[in-house]
Amino acid sequence: MIIRHLLFTALLLSTALATAQPPRDGKGPRDGHGPRDRERHQPVIERWLHHLESKDPAEHRRLTALREENPAAFRSEIRRQLAEVRENAPRHREGRAGPPDLSRERQAVRDARTDAERARALATLREALAQHIDMRLAQREQRIRSIREELERLETRHRADQARRDTWIEETLERLLEE
């Protein structure tokens, strides 16, 4: 009986220790400035630098040098850039991504000085948007096809299971009685 109480106490103590969290006094790793926070953000920073390496090598070199020379300025610059990316990211409505970033095309329409320039810029914008919508429609058609194929497989399997229902019951019954 005493052993049971000791085991129960040990189990409660280990559970309490395993689920305990540090106090929120501003000095722990969960206050937004601790090592865990930095570890959590590190992959985001590395992905951003990898993205820049292929898209904007000059900016990648600048940030890499800044990281070595002045880590605080590097963190500040990364924070600024990532905030800007989040701000300009397509908005999600009802779980769907918004249209692609068409800021250059929209700006070209705004900057057009003549009617001909505006017509060309509008045509470019319309074409870019049409490509995006065509891609979304093609993706949906592909999803519909794969759902139909899966439905056909399930229906075929269901019909086969219905056809061999009695055999299935007998085989399962025999296995249960053998155990």
C-alpha positions as CSV (number, residue, x, y, z in Angstrom):
1,M,0.0,0.0,0.0
2,I,2.8,2.4,0.8
3,I,4.6,1.6,-2.4
4,R,1.4,2.4,-4.3
5,H,1.2,5.8,-2.6
6,L,4.9,6.5,-3.3
7,L,4.5,5.6,-6.9
8,F,1.4,7.8,-7.2
9,T,3.2,10.7,-5.5
10,A,6.2,10.2,-7.8
11,L,3.9,10.2,-10.9
12,L,2.2,13.4,-9.8
13,L,5.5,15.1,-9.1
14,S,7.0,14.1,-12.5
15,T,3.8,15.2,-14.3
16,A,4.0,18.6,-12.5
17,L,7.6,19.0,-13.3
18,A,7.1,18.1,-16.9
19,T,4.3,20.5,-17.5
20,A,5.7,23.4,-15.4
21,Q,6.3,26.7,-17.2
22,P,8.7,29.4,-16.3
23,P,7.3,32.5,-14.6
24,R,6.3,35.4,-16.9
25,D,8.6,37.9,-15.2
26,G,10.1,39.3,-18.4
27,K,13.3,37.3,-17.9
28,G,12.3,33.9,-19.2
29,P,12.5,32.4,-22.7
30,R,8.8,33.0,-23.4
31,D,8.9,36.7,-23.0
32,G,9.7,37.3,-26.7
33,H,13.4,38.0,-26.3
34,G,14.8,34.7,-24.9
35,P,16.7,31.9,-26.7
36,R,13.5,29.9,-27.6
37,D,12.1,33.0,-29.3
38,R,15.3,33.4,-31.3
39,E,15.4,29.7,-32.2
40,R,11.8,29.9,-33.4
41,H,12.5,32.9,-35.6
42,Q,15.9,31.6,-36.9
43,P,14.4,29.4,-39.7
44,V,12.2,32.3,-40.9
45,I,15.4,34.5,-41.1
46,E,17.3,31.8,-42.9
47,R,14.4,31.2,-45.4
48,W,14.3,34.9,-46.1
49,L,18.0,35.1,-46.7
50,H,17.8,32.0,-49.0
51,H,15.0,33.7,-50.9
52,L,17.0,36.9,-51.2
53,E,20.1,35.0,-52.4
54,S,18.2,33.9,-55.5
55,K,16.0,36.9,-56.0
56,D,18.2,39.8,-55.0
57,P,21.9,38.7,-54.6
58,A,23.0,42.3,-53.8
59,E,20.6,42.6,-50.9
60,H,21.6,39.2,-49.7
61,R,25.3,40.2,-49.7
62,R,24.4,43.5,-47.9
63,L,22.4,41.7,-45.2
64,T,25.0,39.0,-44.7
65,A,27.7,41.7,-44.2
66,L,25.5,43.6,-41.9
67,R,24.9,40.4,-39.9
68,E,28.6,40.1,-39.3
69,E,29.3,43.8,-38.6
70,N,26.3,44.9,-36.6
71,P,23.9,42.1,-35.4
72,A,21.5,44.5,-33.8
73,A,21.1,46.5,-37.0
74,F,20.8,43.3,-39.0
75,R,17.9,42.1,-36.7
76,S,16.2,45.5,-37.0
77,E,16.5,45.4,-40.8
78,I,15.2,41.8,-41.0
79,R,12.3,42.8,-38.8
80,R,11.5,45.7,-41.1
81,Q,11.7,43.6,-44.3
82,L,9.6,40.8,-43.0
83,A,7.0,43.2,-41.7
84,E,6.9,44.8,-45.1
85,V,6.5,41.3,-46.8
86,R,3.7,40.4,-44.4
87,E,2.0,43.7,-45.1
88,N,2.2,43.3,-48.8
89,A,1.3,39.6,-48.8
90,P,-2.0,38.6,-50.5
91,R,-4.9,38.7,-48.1
92,H,-6.6,35.4,-47.3
93,R,-10.4,35.4,-47.6
94,E,-12.4,32.4,-46.5
95,G,-9.3,30.2,-46.8
96,R,-8.5,31.3,-50.3
97,A,-5.4,33.2,-51.4
98,G,-6.1,36.6,-53.0
99,P,-4.8,37.6,-56.4
100,P,-1.1,37.6,-57.1
101,D,1.0,40.6,-56.4
102,L,0.1,42.9,-59.3
103,S,1.6,46.0,-57.8
104,R,3.9,46.7,-60.7
105,E,1.2,46.3,-63.2
106,R,-1.2,48.4,-61.2
107,Q,1.4,51.1,-60.8
108,A,2.1,51.1,-64.5
109,V,-1.6,51.8,-65.1
110,R,-1.5,54.7,-62.6
111,D,1.7,56.1,-64.1
112,A,0.5,56.0,-67.7
113,R,0.6,59.4,-69.2
114,T,-1.2,58.8,-72.4
115,D,-4.3,56.8,-73.3
116,A,-2.2,54.4,-75.4
117,E,0.2,53.8,-72.4
118,R,-2.8,53.3,-70.1
119,A,-4.5,50.8,-72.6
120,R,-1.2,48.8,-72.8
121,A,-0.8,48.8,-69.1
122,L,-4.4,47.7,-68.6
123,A,-4.0,44.9,-71.1
124,T,-0.9,43.7,-69.3
125,L,-2.7,43.8,-65.9
126,R,-5.7,42.0,-67.4
127,E,-3.5,39.3,-68.9
128,A,-1.6,38.8,-65.6
129,L,-4.9,38.5,-63.7
130,A,-6.3,36.2,-66.4
131,Q,-3.3,33.9,-66.1
132,H,-3.8,33.7,-62.3
133,I,-7.4,32.9,-62.6
134,D,-6.8,30.3,-65.3
135,M,-4.2,28.6,-63.0
136,R,-6.7,28.6,-60.1
137,L,-9.4,27.1,-62.3
138,A,-7.1,24.4,-63.6
139,Q,-6.1,23.5,-60.1
140,R,-9.7,23.2,-59.1
141,E,-10.5,21.0,-62.1
142,Q,-7.5,18.8,-61.2
143,R,-8.8,18.5,-57.6
144,I,-12.3,17.6,-58.9
145,R,-10.8,14.9,-61.2
146,S,-8.9,13.4,-58.3
147,I,-11.9,13.5,-56.0
148,R,-14.0,11.7,-58.7
149,E,-11.3,9.1,-59.1
150,E,-11.2,8.5,-55.4
151,L,-15.0,8.3,-55.2
152,E,-15.0,5.7,-58.0
153,R,-12.4,3.6,-56.2
154,L,-14.5,3.8,-53.0
155,E,-17.7,2.9,-54.7
156,T,-16.1,-0.1,-56.5
157,R,-14.6,-1.3,-53.2
158,H,-18.0,-0.8,-51.5
159,R,-19.8,-2.8,-54.1
160,A,-17.3,-5.6,-53.9
161,D,-17.6,-5.6,-50.1
162,Q,-21.4,-5.7,-50.3
163,A,-21.1,-8.7,-52.8
164,R,-18.9,-10.7,-50.4
165,R,-20.7,-9.6,-47.2
166,D,-21.8,-13.1,-46.1
167,T,-18.4,-14.6,-46.9
168,W,-16.8,-11.8,-45.0
169,I,-19.0,-12.5,-41.9
170,E,-18.3,-16.2,-42.0
171,E,-14.5,-15.8,-42.3
172,T,-14.4,-13.2,-39.5
173,L,-16.6,-15.4,-37.3
174,E,-14.2,-18.4,-37.9
175,R,-11.2,-16.2,-37.0
176,L,-12.8,-14.9,-33.8
177,L,-13.7,-18.5,-32.7
178,E,-10.1,-19.7,-33.4
179,E,-8.5,-17.2,-31.0
